[in-house]
Amino acid sequence: MLAWMNRESLRETLETGKAVYWSRSRNKIWRKGEESGNEQVVREVRIDCDADVIILQVEQGGNIACHTGRTSCFYRVLEDGHWIETDPVIKDPAEIYHRE
Amino acid sequence: MLAWMNRESLRETLETGKAVYWSRSRNKIWRKGEESGNEQVVREVRIDCDADVIILQVEQGGNIACHTGRTSCFYRVLEDGHWIETDPVIKDPAEIYHRE
C-alpha cells in the first residue's frame, strides 16, 4: 500500500512502532487498523535519497492491508491491455468495517 | 525508487516497455536512463485499489536506479534514531553523469 505521512504521523509511527498515516481524504491522522483492527507493526524504516519517501516494512495484521479485504492494494496486474486480478479477497470488507 | 508519471509517460512506458516518468523538477518527460544509460526494462505493471499508484517491476540497467550510484534509492535504514547507510555505491555519480 501507499499512503501519506506528515510530521505528526511519522513521529507517532516511530514512537509507537505502529504505522500511522495522514489521511488526505479525511484530513486527519490515520492510525492504520483503527477501524479494521488490521494494524501494521513496523519492522524496518527506510528513507530515499532525497528524503521525501519512506518505506515501512511491516508485520501486517490479519494479512490484510487493503480496504478491499486483500493482502495488498496492488492486486491487479496488466496483461495484454487488461487489468487482471491476481490476489484473492481474504475477508469481505463488509465484515471488516462496521460503520453505523 | 519512486517517481511521478502523467498520462503521456505511462503511455510511453507501456508502448516501449521501458520506464518513462514525469520529472516535476524539470517539468518534462523523463526517460529513465536517458543520461545515465541505466534504463529500466519493464517486466510487470501493477496498479493499486484506487488506481492512482503503479508499481513497475523492472530489470534495472547497470543495477543502478539511484542518482547516487546505488541500486536503490532506499539505502538508509533507521536504527536507534539514526539513518544508517546499508547499500554501497556501485559507481561514482561523476562517472555516471557527464554534464557539460
N, CA and C atoms of all chains as a GROMACS GRO file, in nm:
protein
  600
    1MET      N    1   0.084  -0.119   0.000
    1MET     CA    2   0.000   0.000   0.000
    1MET      C    3   0.088   0.125   0.000
    2LEU      N    4   0.030   0.230  -0.048
    2LEU     CA    5   0.096   0.359  -0.039
    2LEU      C    6   0.003   0.457   0.030
    3ALA      N    7   0.060   0.533   0.124
    3ALA     CA    8  -0.020   0.634   0.192
    3ALA      C    9   0.070   0.753   0.224
    4TRP      N   10   0.007   0.860   0.270
    4TRP     CA   11   0.080   0.981   0.301
    4TRP      C   12   0.111   0.990   0.450
    5MET      N   13   0.215   1.062   0.479
    5MET     CA   14   0.250   1.092   0.617
    5MET      C   15   0.274   1.242   0.630
    6ASN      N   16   0.253   1.290   0.750
    6ASN     CA   17   0.305   1.422   0.782
    6ASN      C   18   0.397   1.406   0.904
    7ARG      N   19   0.450   1.515   0.953
    7ARG     CA   20   0.547   1.508   1.062
    7ARG      C   21   0.488   1.435   1.183
    8GLU      N   22   0.361   1.469   1.214
    8GLU     CA   23   0.297   1.409   1.331
    8GLU      C   24   0.280   1.257   1.315
    9SER      N   25   0.237   1.216   1.198
    9SER     CA   26   0.214   1.072   1.178
    9SER      C   27   0.346   0.994   1.180
   10LEU      N   28   0.451   1.054   1.126
   10LEU     CA   29   0.581   0.987   1.129
   10LEU      C   30   0.632   0.976   1.272
   11ARG      N   31   0.617   1.086   1.347
   11ARG     CA   32   0.661   1.083   1.486
   11ARG      C   33   0.588   0.975   1.564
   12GLU      N   34   0.456   0.967   1.547
   12GLU     CA   35   0.379   0.867   1.621
   12GLU      C   36   0.414   0.725   1.575
   13THR      N   37   0.441   0.710   1.447
   13THR     CA   38   0.483   0.580   1.395
   13THR      C   39   0.610   0.532   1.465
   14LEU      N   40   0.706   0.623   1.477
   14LEU     CA   41   0.834   0.585   1.536
   14LEU      C   42   0.821   0.565   1.687
   15GLU      N   43   0.735   0.644   1.750
   15GLU     CA   44   0.718   0.632   1.895
   15GLU      C   45   0.644   0.505   1.934
   16THR      N   46   0.544   0.470   1.855
   16THR     CA   47   0.459   0.356   1.892
   16THR      C   48   0.501   0.225   1.825
   17GLY      N   49   0.577   0.237   1.715
   17GLY     CA   50   0.613   0.116   1.642
   17GLY      C   51   0.500   0.061   1.558
   18LYS      N   52   0.393   0.140   1.545
   18LYS     CA   53   0.281   0.100   1.459
   18LYS      C   54   0.258   0.209   1.355
   19ALA      N   55   0.224   0.165   1.234
   19ALA     CA   56   0.214   0.259   1.122
   19ALA      C   57   0.099   0.357   1.141
   20VAL      N   58   0.132   0.484   1.129
   20VAL     CA   59   0.034   0.593   1.137
   20VAL      C   60   0.053   0.680   1.013
   21TYR      N   61  -0.057   0.709   0.945
   21TYR     CA   62  -0.050   0.788   0.823
   21TYR      C   63  -0.131   0.916   0.839
   22TRP      N   64  -0.128   0.995   0.730
   22TRP     CA   65  -0.211   1.114   0.724
   22TRP      C   66  -0.314   1.092   0.614
   23SER      N   67  -0.440   1.090   0.653
   23SER     CA   68  -0.546   1.071   0.554
   23SER      C   69  -0.578   1.205   0.489
   24ARG      N   70  -0.548   1.216   0.360
   24ARG     CA   71  -0.579   1.340   0.289
   24ARG      C   72  -0.729   1.353   0.265
   25SER      N   73  -0.797   1.240   0.244
   25SER     CA   74  -0.942   1.247   0.218
   25SER      C   75  -1.019   1.284   0.344
   26ARG      N   76  -0.972   1.232   0.459
   26ARG     CA   77  -1.043   1.263   0.583
   26ARG      C   78  -0.979   1.380   0.657
   27ASN      N   79  -0.862   1.421   0.606
   27ASN     CA   80  -0.790   1.536   0.662
   27ASN      C   81  -0.760   1.519   0.812
   28LYS      N   82  -0.715   1.398   0.844
   28LYS     CA   83  -0.677   1.373   0.984
   28LYS      C   84  -0.582   1.255   0.995
   29ILE      N   85  -0.522   1.243   1.114
   29ILE     CA   86  -0.432   1.133   1.141
   29ILE      C   87  -0.506   1.001   1.126
   30TRP      N   88  -0.438   0.905   1.065
   30TRP     CA   89  -0.497   0.776   1.034
   30TRP      C   90  -0.410   0.666   1.094
   31ARG      N   91  -0.457   0.613   1.206
   31ARG     CA   92  -0.385   0.502   1.268
   31ARG      C   93  -0.429   0.374   1.199
   32LYS      N   94  -0.342   0.323   1.117
   32LYS     CA   95  -0.375   0.207   1.034
   32LYS      C   96  -0.432   0.094   1.120
   33GLY      N   97  -0.551   0.050   1.085
   33GLY     CA   98  -0.615  -0.057   1.161
   33GLY      C   99  -0.713  -0.007   1.264
   34GLU      N  100  -0.728   0.125   1.275
   34GLU     CA  101  -0.816   0.178   1.380
   34GLU      C  102  -0.962   0.135   1.359
   35GLU      N  103  -0.999   0.111   1.234
   35GLU     CA  104  -1.134   0.062   1.206
   35GLU      C  105  -1.136  -0.089   1.184
   36SER      N  106  -1.039  -0.134   1.106
   36SER     CA  107  -1.038  -0.275   1.063
   36SER      C  108  -0.976  -0.367   1.168
   37GLY      N  109  -0.895  -0.310   1.257
   37GLY     CA  110  -0.821  -0.392   1.352
   37GLY      C  111  -0.691  -0.446   1.294
   38ASN      N  112  -0.673  -0.427   1.163
   38ASN     CA  113  -0.553  -0.478   1.096
   38ASN      C  114  -0.438  -0.379   1.104
   39GLU      N  115  -0.374  -0.378   1.221
   39GLU     CA  116  -0.263  -0.286   1.243
   39GLU      C  117  -0.138  -0.331   1.170
   40GLN      N  118  -0.043  -0.237   1.160
   40GLN     CA  119   0.085  -0.269   1.098
   40GLN      C  120   0.196  -0.246   1.201
   41VAL      N  121   0.263  -0.353   1.239
   41VAL     CA  122   0.376  -0.341   1.331
   41VAL      C  123   0.503  -0.320   1.249
   42VAL      N  124   0.570  -0.210   1.278
   42VAL     CA  125   0.682  -0.168   1.196
   42VAL      C  126   0.807  -0.249   1.229
   43ARG      N  127   0.866  -0.308   1.126
   43ARG     CA  128   0.989  -0.386   1.143
   43ARG      C  129   1.112  -0.310   1.096
   44GLU      N  130   1.094  -0.228   0.993
   44GLU     CA  131   1.209  -0.154   0.939
   44GLU      C  132   1.159  -0.027   0.874
   45VAL      N  133   1.239   0.078   0.884
   45VAL     CA  134   1.206   0.207   0.823
   45VAL      C  135   1.322   0.248   0.734
   46ARG      N  136   1.292   0.271   0.607
   46ARG     CA  137   1.393   0.319   0.513
   46ARG      C  138   1.349   0.452   0.454
   47ILE      N  139   1.446   0.532   0.415
   47ILE     CA  140   1.416   0.662   0.354
   47ILE      C  141   1.493   0.674   0.224
   48ASP      N  142   1.438   0.747   0.130
   48ASP     CA  143   1.502   0.752  -0.002
   48ASP      C  144   1.606   0.864  -0.012
   49CYS      N  145   1.671   0.869  -0.127
   49CYS     CA  146   1.788   0.955  -0.144
   49CYS      C  147   1.760   1.102  -0.116
   50ASP      N  148   1.643   1.150  -0.158
   50ASP     CA  149   1.614   1.291  -0.132
   50ASP      C  150   1.518   1.309  -0.014
   51ALA      N  151   1.503   1.201   0.063
   51ALA     CA  152   1.438   1.208   0.194
   51ALA      C  153   1.294   1.259   0.190
   52ASP      N  154   1.221   1.218   0.087
   52ASP     CA  155   1.078   1.253   0.086
   52ASP      C  156   0.987   1.132   0.067
   53VAL      N  157   1.047   1.014   0.070
   53VAL     CA  158   0.968   0.891   0.063
   53VAL      C  159   1.022   0.793   0.166
   54ILE      N  160   0.930   0.727   0.235
   54ILE     CA  161   0.968   0.629   0.336
   54ILE      C  162   0.906   0.495   0.299
   55ILE      N  163   0.985   0.389   0.320
   55ILE     CA  164   0.931   0.254   0.308
   55ILE      C  165   0.926   0.192   0.446
   56LEU      N  166   0.809   0.149   0.484
   56LEU     CA  167   0.794   0.074   0.608
   56LEU      C  168   0.784  -0.074   0.574
   57GLN      N  169   0.869  -0.153   0.637
   57GLN     CA  170   0.848  -0.297   0.630
   57GLN      C  171   0.768  -0.334   0.754
   58VAL      N  172   0.654  -0.398   0.734
   58VAL     CA  173   0.564  -0.419   0.848
   58VAL      C  174   0.520  -0.565   0.861
   59GLU      N  175   0.476  -0.595   0.981
   59GLU     CA  176   0.404  -0.719   1.006
   59GLU      C  177   0.256  -0.680   0.996
   60GLN      N  178   0.189  -0.731   0.893
   60GLN     CA  179   0.054  -0.684   0.861
   60GLN      C  180  -0.052  -0.764   0.936
   61GLY      N  181  -0.122  -0.698   1.025
   61GLY     CA  182  -0.231  -0.762   1.099
   61GLY      C  183  -0.336  -0.819   1.004
   62GLY      N  184  -0.380  -0.940   1.033
   62GLY     CA  185  -0.484  -1.005   0.954
   62GLY      C  186  -0.440  -1.039   0.813
   63ASN      N  187  -0.315  -1.008   0.783
   63ASN     CA  188  -0.262  -1.026   0.647
   63ASN      C  189  -0.344  -0.946   0.546
   64ILE      N  190  -0.410  -0.842   0.594
   64ILE     CA  191  -0.494  -0.759   0.507
   64ILE      C  192  -0.453  -0.612   0.521
   65ALA      N  193  -0.393  -0.557   0.418
   65ALA     CA  194  -0.358  -0.415   0.418
   65ALA      C  195  -0.460  -0.332   0.342
   66CYS      N  196  -0.529  -0.394   0.249
   66CYS     CA  197  -0.615  -0.320   0.156
   66CYS      C  198  -0.760  -0.316   0.205
   67HIS      N  199  -0.825  -0.202   0.181
   67HIS     CA  200  -0.963  -0.187   0.226
   67HIS      C  201  -1.060  -0.277   0.148
   68THR      N  202  -1.008  -0.339   0.041
   68THR     CA  203  -1.090  -0.434  -0.034
   68THR      C  204  -1.086  -0.573   0.028
   69GLY      N  205  -1.009  -0.588   0.135
   69GLY     CA  206  -1.000  -0.717   0.203
   69GLY      C  207  -0.889  -0.806   0.151
   70ARG      N  208  -0.800  -0.746   0.073
   70ARG     CA  209  -0.687  -0.822   0.018
   70ARG      C  210  -0.557  -0.790   0.095
   71THR      N  211  -0.459  -0.877   0.079
   71THR     CA  212  -0.330  -0.854   0.144
   71THR      C  213  -0.268  -0.723   0.098
   72SER      N  214  -0.267  -0.704  -0.031
   72SER     CA  215  -0.203  -0.587  -0.092
   72SER      C  216  -0.303  -0.505  -0.172
   73CYS      N  217  -0.279  -0.376  -0.178
   73CYS     CA  218  -0.360  -0.292  -0.266
   73CYS      C  219  -0.326  -0.316  -0.413
   74PHE      N  220  -0.210  -0.374  -0.436
   74PHE     CA  221  -0.164  -0.391  -0.575
   74PHE      C  222  -0.201  -0.530  -0.624
   75TYR      N  223  -0.329  -0.555  -0.634
   75TYR     CA  224  -0.380  -0.688  -0.666
   75TYR      C  225  -0.417  -0.703  -0.813
   76ARG      N  226  -0.388  -0.601  -0.893
   76ARG     CA  227  -0.418  -0.608  -1.036
   76ARG      C  228  -0.292  -0.591  -1.118
   77VAL      N  229  -0.273  -0.678  -1.213
   77VAL     CA  230  -0.156  -0.674  -1.299
   77VAL      C  231  -0.202  -0.655  -1.444
   78LEU      N  232  -0.124  -0.580  -1.519
   78LEU     CA  233  -0.159  -0.552  -1.657
   78LEU      C  234  -0.116  -0.666  -1.748
   79GLU      N  235  -0.213  -0.721  -1.821
   79GLU     CA  236  -0.182  -0.828  -1.918
   79GLU      C  237  -0.259  -0.801  -2.046
   80ASP      N  238  -0.184  -0.782  -2.153
   80ASP     CA  239  -0.245  -0.758  -2.284
   80ASP      C  240  -0.349  -0.645  -2.279
   81GLY      N  241  -0.315  -0.539  -2.208
   81GLY     CA  242  -0.402  -0.423  -2.206
   81GLY      C  243  -0.519  -0.431  -2.110
   82HIS      N  244  -0.524  -0.537  -2.031
   82HIS     CA  245  -0.633  -0.551  -1.934
   82HIS      C  246  -0.576  -0.569  -1.793
   83TRP      N  247  -0.648  -0.514  -1.696
   83TRP     CA  248  -0.608  -0.533  -1.556
   83TRP      C  249  -0.666  -0.665  -1.507
   84ILE      N  250  -0.579  -0.756  -1.469
   84ILE     CA  251  -0.620  -0.888  -1.422
   84ILE      C  252  -0.601  -0.896  -1.270
   85GLU      N  253  -0.706  -0.937  -1.200
   85GLU     CA  254  -0.694  -0.953  -1.056
   85GLU      C  255  -0.618  -1.081  -1.025
   86THR      N  256  -0.513  -1.065  -0.947
   86THR     CA  257  -0.427  -1.181  -0.920
   86THR      C  258  -0.436  -1.227  -0.775
   87ASP      N  259  -0.483  -1.137  -0.687
   87ASP     CA  260  -0.482  -1.171  -0.544
   87ASP      C  261  -0.624  -1.182  -0.492
   88PRO      N  262  -0.649  -1.283  -0.410
   88PRO     CA  263  -0.786  -1.308  -0.362
   88PRO      C  264  -0.828  -1.214  -0.250
   89VAL      N  265  -0.959  -1.198  -0.236
   89VAL     CA  266  -1.014  -1.129  -0.119
   89VAL      C  267  -1.008  -1.227  -0.003
   90ILE      N  268  -0.939  -1.185   0.102
   90ILE     CA  269  -0.924  -1.272   0.219
   90ILE      C  270  -1.046  -1.262   0.310
   91LYS      N  271  -1.100  -1.140   0.318
   91LYS     CA  272  -1.216  -1.120   0.405
   91LYS      C  273  -1.306  -1.014   0.342
   92ASP      N  274  -1.434  -1.038   0.345
   92ASP     CA  275  -1.532  -0.944   0.290
   92ASP      C  276  -1.523  -0.811   0.366
   93PRO      N  277  -1.501  -0.701   0.293
   93PRO     CA  278  -1.493  -0.570   0.360
   93PRO      C  279  -1.613  -0.542   0.450
   94ALA      N  280  -1.730  -0.594   0.414
   94ALA     CA  281  -1.850  -0.573   0.497
   94ALA      C  282  -1.832  -0.635   0.635
   95GLU      N  283  -1.744  -0.735   0.643
   95GLU     CA  284  -1.717  -0.798   0.772
   95GLU      C  285  -1.602  -0.729   0.845
   96ILE      N  286  -1.523  -0.652   0.768
   96ILE     CA  287  -1.409  -0.582   0.827
   96ILE      C  288  -1.453  -0.449   0.888
   97TYR      N  289  -1.534  -0.376   0.813
   97TYR     CA  290  -1.572  -0.241   0.854
   97TYR      C  291  -1.717  -0.240   0.902
   98HIS      N  292  -1.736  -0.190   1.019
   98HIS     CA  293  -1.872  -0.187   1.075
   98HIS      C  294  -1.914  -0.044   1.102
   99ARG      N  295  -1.937   0.028   0.994
   99ARG     CA  296  -1.977   0.168   1.009
   99ARG      C  297  -2.126   0.175   1.038
  100GLU      N  298  -2.165   0.273   1.116
  100GLU     CA  299  -2.306   0.287   1.150
  100GLU      C  300  -2.381   0.356   1.036
  101MET      N  301   1.292   0.290  -0.620
  101MET     CA  302   1.276   0.432  -0.641
  101MET      C  303   1.127   0.466  -0.655
  102LEU      N  304   1.099   0.589  -0.629
  102LEU     CA  305   0.963   0.638  -0.653
  102LEU      C  306   0.972   0.761  -0.741
  103ALA      N  307   0.885   0.766  -0.841
  103ALA     CA  308   0.880   0.883  -0.929
  103ALA      C  309   0.736   0.906  -0.973
  104TRP      N  310   0.716   1.016  -1.039
  104TRP     CA  311   0.582   1.052  -1.084
  104TRP      C  312   0.562   1.015  -1.230
  105MET      N  313   0.439   0.993  -1.264
  105MET     CA  314   0.401   0.971  -1.402
  105MET      C  315   0.284   1.063  -1.436
  106ASN      N  316   0.273   1.092  -1.564
  106ASN     CA  317   0.149   1.151  -1.614
  106ASN      C  318   0.098   1.058  -1.725
  107ARG      N  319  -0.011   1.096  -1.786
  107ARG     CA  320  -0.071   1.009  -1.888
  107ARG      C  321   0.028   0.977  -1.998
  108GLU      N  322   0.102   1.081  -2.043
  108GLU     CA  323   0.196   1.062  -2.153
  108GLU      C  324   0.308   0.964  -2.115
  109SER      N  325   0.362   0.980  -1.995
  109SER     CA  326   0.474   0.894  -1.955
  109SER      C  327   0.428   0.750  -1.937
  110LEU      N  328   0.306   0.732  -1.886
  110LEU     CA  329   0.254   0.596  -1.871
  110LEU      C  330   0.232   0.532  -2.007
  111ARG      N  331   0.175   0.609  -2.098
  111ARG     CA  332   0.150   0.556  -2.233
  111ARG      C  333   0.282   0.513  -2.298
  112GLU      N  334   0.385   0.599  -2.286
  112GLU     CA  335   0.512   0.565  -2.350
  112GLU      C  336   0.578   0.444  -2.280
  113THR      N  337   0.561   0.437  -2.150
  113THR     CA  338   0.613   0.321  -2.076
  113THR      C  339   0.554   0.192  -2.130
  114LEU      N  340   0.424   0.192  -2.149
  114LEU     CA  341   0.357   0.070  -2.195
  114LEU      C  342   0.388   0.040  -2.342
  115GLU      N  343   0.404   0.146  -2.421
  115GLU     CA  344   0.432   0.126  -2.563
  115GLU      C  345   0.574   0.076  -2.587
  116THR      N  346   0.669   0.128  -2.509
  116THR     CA  347   0.810   0.096  -2.533
  116THR      C  348   0.861  -0.017  -2.445
  117GLY      N  349   0.791  -0.042  -2.334
  117GLY     CA  350   0.840  -0.143  -2.241
  117GLY      C  351   0.956  -0.095  -2.156
  118LYS      N  352   0.982   0.036  -2.163
  118LYS     CA  353   1.087   0.096  -2.078
  118LYS      C  354   1.025   0.206  -1.993
  119ALA      N  355   1.072   0.215  -1.869
  119ALA     CA  356   1.010   0.308  -1.775
  119ALA      C  357   1.033   0.453  -1.815
  120VAL      N  358   0.923   0.526  -1.820
  120VAL     CA  359   0.924   0.669  -1.850
  120VAL      C  360   0.845   0.740  -1.741
  121TYR      N  361   0.904   0.844  -1.685
  121TYR     CA  362   0.840   0.917  -1.577
  121TYR      C  363   0.816   1.062  -1.617
  122TRP      N  364   0.755   1.134  -1.522
  122TRP     CA  365   0.738   1.278  -1.539
  122TRP      C  366   0.823   1.346  -1.433
  123SER      N  367   0.920   1.423  -1.478
  123SER     CA  368   1.005   1.494  -1.384
  123SER      C  369   0.937   1.624  -1.342
  124ARG      N  370   0.899   1.630  -1.217
  124ARG     CA  371   0.836   1.752  -1.166
  124ARG      C  372   0.936   1.865  -1.154
  125SER      N  373   1.062   1.830  -1.122
  125SER     CA  374   1.163   1.936  -1.105
  125SER      C  375   1.204   1.996  -1.239
  126ARG      N  376   1.210   1.911  -1.341
  126ARG     CA  377   1.249   1.960  -1.473
  126ARG      C  378   1.127   1.991  -1.560
  127ASN      N  379   1.011   1.951  -1.509
  127ASN     CA  380   0.885   1.978  -1.578
  127ASN      C  381   0.882   1.923  -1.720
  128LYS      N  382   0.930   1.799  -1.731
  128LYS     CA  383   0.927   1.735  -1.863
  128LYS      C  384   0.934   1.583  -1.849
  129ILE      N  385   0.906   1.517  -1.962
  129ILE     CA  386   0.913   1.371  -1.967
  129ILE      C  387   1.056   1.327  -1.936
  130TRP      N  388   1.063   1.221  -1.858
  130TRP     CA  389   1.193   1.171  -1.812
  130TRP      C  390   1.203   1.024  -1.848
  131ARG      N  391   1.280   0.998  -1.952
  131ARG     CA  392   1.304   0.860  -1.992
  131ARG      C  393   1.418   0.806  -1.906
  132LYS      N  394   1.382   0.723  -1.812
  132LYS     CA  395   1.479   0.674  -1.715
  132LYS      C  396   1.601   0.616  -1.786
  133GLY      N  397   1.718   0.668  -1.752
  133GLY     CA  398   1.841   0.620  -1.813
  133GLY      C  399   1.888   0.705  -1.930
  134GLU      N  400   1.812   0.811  -1.961
  134GLU     CA  401   1.849   0.892  -2.078
  134GLU      C  402   1.984   0.961  -2.059
  135GLU      N  403   2.019   0.988  -1.934
  135GLU     CA  404   2.151   1.046  -1.908
  135GLU      C  405   2.250   0.940  -1.863
  136SER      N  406   2.206   0.855  -1.773
  136SER     CA  407   2.294   0.757  -1.710
  136SER      C  408   2.316   0.633  -1.795
  137GLY      N  409   2.222   0.608  -1.886
  137GLY     CA  410   2.227   0.483  -1.961
  137GLY      C  411   2.162   0.366  -1.888
  138ASN      N  412   2.129   0.388  -1.763
  138ASN     CA  413   2.071   0.281  -1.682
  138ASN      C  414   1.918   0.275  -1.698
  139GLU      N  415   1.878   0.218  -1.809
  139GLU     CA  416   1.735   0.207  -1.838
  139GLU      C  417   1.668   0.102  -1.751
  140GLN      N  418   1.535   0.110  -1.750
  140GLN     CA  419   1.457   0.010  -1.677
  140GLN      C  420   1.365  -0.062  -1.775
  141VAL      N  421   1.389  -0.190  -1.793
  141VAL     CA  422   1.302  -0.271  -1.878
  141VAL      C  423   1.189  -0.327  -1.793
  142VAL      N  424   1.068  -0.295  -1.834
  142VAL     CA  425   0.951  -0.327  -1.751
  142VAL      C  426   0.913  -0.474  -1.764
  143ARG      N  427   0.903  -0.539  -1.652
  143ARG     CA  428   0.864  -0.680  -1.650
  143ARG      C  429   0.720  -0.699  -1.606
  144GLU      N  430   0.671  -0.612  -1.519
  144GLU     CA  431   0.534  -0.625  -1.470
  144GLU      C  432   0.483  -0.489  -1.428
  145VAL      N  433   0.354  -0.467  -1.451
  145VAL     CA  434   0.289  -0.342  -1.412
  145VAL      C  435   0.170  -0.375  -1.324
  146ARG      N  436   0.169  -0.319  -1.204
  146ARG     CA  437   0.056  -0.337  -1.112
  146ARG      C  438  -0.003  -0.201  -1.077
  147ILE      N  439  -0.132  -0.202  -1.046
  147ILE     CA  440  -0.198  -0.077  -1.008
  147ILE      C  441  -0.271  -0.099  -0.876
  148ASP      N  442  -0.286   0.005  -0.798
  148ASP     CA  443  -0.344  -0.015  -0.665
  148ASP      C  444  -0.496   0.000  -0.667
  149CYS      N  445  -0.555  -0.021  -0.550
  149CYS     CA  446  -0.701  -0.034  -0.539
  149CYS      C  447  -0.775   0.089  -0.591
  150ASP      N  448  -0.723   0.208  -0.565
  150ASP     CA  449  -0.793   0.327  -0.614
  150ASP      C  450  -0.726   0.384  -0.738
  151ALA      N  451  -0.639   0.304  -0.798
  151ALA     CA  452  -0.588   0.331  -0.932
  151ALA      C  453  -0.514   0.464  -0.946
  152ASP      N  454  -0.439   0.501  -0.841
  152ASP     CA  455  -0.356   0.621  -0.856
  152ASP      C  456  -0.209   0.595  -0.823
  153VAL      N  457  -0.174   0.469  -0.804
  153VAL     CA  458  -0.033   0.433  -0.782
  153VAL      C  459  -0.002   0.309  -0.865
  154ILE      N  460   0.114   0.312  -0.929
  154ILE     CA  461   0.158   0.200  -1.011
  154ILE      C  462   0.290   0.147  -0.958
  155ILE      N  463   0.303   0.015  -0.958
  155ILE     CA  464   0.432  -0.046  -0.927
  155ILE      C  465   0.484  -0.110  -1.054
  156LEU      N  466   0.604  -0.069  -1.092
  156LEU     CA  467   0.672  -0.134  -1.204
  156LEU      C  468   0.775  -0.231  -1.148
  157GLN      N  469   0.769  -0.353  -1.194
  157GLN     CA  470   0.879  -0.444  -1.165
  157GLN      C  471   0.970  -0.437  -1.287
  158VAL      N  472   1.096  -0.406  -1.264
  158VAL     CA  473   1.185  -0.380  -1.377
  158VAL      C  474   1.314  -0.459  -1.370
  159GLU      N  475   1.374  -0.471  -1.488
  159GLU     CA  476   1.512  -0.517  -1.496
  159GLU      C  477   1.596  -0.389  -1.501
  160GLN      N  478   1.672  -0.365  -1.396
  160GLN     CA  479   1.740  -0.237  -1.380
  160GLN      C  480   1.877  -0.237  -1.449
  161GLY      N  481   1.891  -0.155  -1.552
  161GLY     CA  482   2.019  -0.143  -1.620
  161GLY      C  483   2.130  -0.100  -1.526
  162GLY      N  484   2.245  -0.163  -1.537
  162GLY     CA  485   2.361  -0.129  -1.455
  162GLY      C  486   2.343  -0.161  -1.308
  163ASN      N  487   2.226  -0.217  -1.276
  163ASN     CA  488   2.191  -0.244  -1.135
  163ASN      C  489   2.193  -0.115  -1.053
  164ILE      N  490   2.175  -0.002  -1.120
  164ILE     CA  491   2.177   0.127  -1.052
  164ILE      C  492   2.051   0.206  -1.087
  165ALA      N  493   1.964   0.221  -0.989
  165ALA     CA  494   1.843   0.301  -1.010
  165ALA      C  495   1.859   0.441  -0.952
  166CYS      N  496   1.947   0.456  -0.856
  166CYS     CA  497   1.957   0.582  -0.781
  166CYS      C  498   2.064   0.674  -0.838
  167HIS      N  499   2.035   0.803  -0.836
  167HIS     CA  500   2.130   0.900  -0.890
  167HIS      C  501   2.257   0.911  -0.805
  168THR      N  502   2.254   0.846  -0.687
  168THR     CA  503   2.375   0.844  -0.603
  168THR      C  504   2.469   0.730  -0.642
  169GLY      N  505   2.426   0.651  -0.742
  169GLY     CA  506   2.510   0.542  -0.789
  169GLY      C  507   2.483   0.410  -0.718
  170ARG      N  508   2.372   0.407  -0.645
  170ARG     CA  509   2.334   0.284  -0.573
  170ARG      C  510   2.221   0.211  -0.646
  171THR      N  511   2.205   0.083  -0.612
  171THR     CA  512   2.098   0.004  -0.672
  171THR      C  513   1.962   0.066  -0.642
  172SER      N  514   1.940   0.100  -0.516
  172SER     CA  515   1.811   0.151  -0.472
  172SER      C  516   1.828   0.289  -0.411
  173CYS      N  517   1.723   0.370  -0.423
  173CYS     CA  518   1.722   0.499  -0.354
  173CYS      C  519   1.703   0.482  -0.203
  174PHE      N  520   1.654   0.366  -0.165
  174PHE     CA  521   1.622   0.344  -0.024
  174PHE      C  522   1.740   0.274   0.045
  175TYR      N  523   1.852   0.343   0.052
  175TYR     CA  524   1.976   0.283   0.100
  175TYR      C  525   2.006   0.319   0.245
  176ARG      N  526   1.911   0.388   0.310
  176ARG     CA  527   1.930   0.424   0.450
  176ARG      C  528   1.820   0.365   0.536
  177VAL      N  529   1.860   0.302   0.644
  177VAL     CA  530   1.764   0.242   0.736
  177VAL      C  531   1.777   0.309   0.873
  178LEU      N  532   1.664   0.323   0.940
  178LEU     CA  533   1.664   0.389   1.070
  178LEU      C  534   1.702   0.290   1.181
  179GLU      N  535   1.807   0.325   1.254
  179GLU     CA  536   1.849   0.242   1.367
  179GLU      C  537   1.881   0.332   1.485
  180ASP      N  538   1.806   0.312   1.593
  180ASP     CA  539   1.828   0.391   1.715
  180ASP      C  540   1.830   0.541   1.688
  181GLY      N  541   1.739   0.585   1.603
  181GLY     CA  542   1.726   0.728   1.578
  181GLY      C  543   1.825   0.785   1.478
  182HIS      N  544   1.903   0.698   1.416
  182HIS     CA  545   1.999   0.746   1.316
  182HIS      C  546   1.977   0.674   1.182
  183TRP      N  547   2.000   0.746   1.074
  183TRP     CA  548   1.993   0.685   0.941
  183TRP      C  549   2.126   0.620   0.910
  184ILE      N  550   2.122   0.488   0.890
  184ILE     CA  551   2.244   0.411   0.862
  184ILE      C  552   2.244   0.370   0.716
  185GLU      N  553   2.355   0.399   0.646
  185GLU     CA  554   2.365   0.357   0.507
  185GLU      C  555   2.395   0.208   0.501
  186THR      N  556   2.310   0.137   0.427
  186THR     CA  557   2.326  -0.008   0.422
  186THR      C  558   2.371  -0.058   0.286
  187ASP      N  559   2.350   0.023   0.183
  187ASP     CA  560   2.380  -0.023   0.048
  187ASP      C  561   2.498   0.056  -0.010
  188PRO      N  562   2.588  -0.014  -0.077
  188PRO     CA  563   2.708   0.051  -0.128
  188PRO      C  564   2.684   0.132  -0.256
  189VAL      N  565   2.772   0.228  -0.280
  189VAL     CA  566   2.775   0.297  -0.409
  189VAL      C  567   2.843   0.204  -0.508
  190ILE      N  568   2.770   0.172  -0.615
  190ILE     CA  569   2.824   0.080  -0.715
  190ILE      C  570   2.913   0.154  -0.813
  191LYS      N  571   2.872   0.278  -0.843
  191LYS     CA  572   2.950   0.357  -0.939
  191LYS      C  573   2.944   0.503  -0.898
  192ASP      N  574   3.055   0.571  -0.906
  192ASP     CA  575   3.062   0.713  -0.872
  192ASP      C  576   2.972   0.793  -0.966
  193PRO      N  577   2.879   0.870  -0.909
  193PRO     CA  578   2.790   0.951  -0.994
  193PRO      C  579   2.866   1.037  -1.095
  194ALA      N  580   2.986   1.081  -1.059
  194ALA     CA  581   3.065   1.163  -1.151
  194ALA      C  582   3.100   1.085  -1.278
  195GLU      N  583   3.102   0.953  -1.264
  195GLU     CA  584   3.131   0.869  -1.380
  195GLU      C  585   3.004   0.832  -1.455
  196ILE      N  586   2.889   0.849  -1.386
  196ILE     CA  587   2.762   0.814  -1.449
  196ILE      C  588   2.709   0.930  -1.533
  197TYR      N  589   2.719   1.049  -1.475
  197TYR     CA  590   2.661   1.167  -1.540
  197TYR      C  591   2.772   1.257  -1.594
  198HIS      N  592   2.759   1.288  -1.720
  198HIS     CA  593   2.862   1.371  -1.782
  198HIS      C  594   2.801   1.500  -1.831
  199ARG      N  595   2.762   1.582  -1.737
  199ARG     CA  596   2.702   1.710  -1.775
  199ARG      C  597   2.812   1.809  -1.813
  200GLU      N  598   2.781   1.896  -1.909
  200GLU     CA  599   2.880   1.995  -1.952
  200GLU      C  600   2.885   2.111  -1.854
   0.00000   0.00000   0.00000
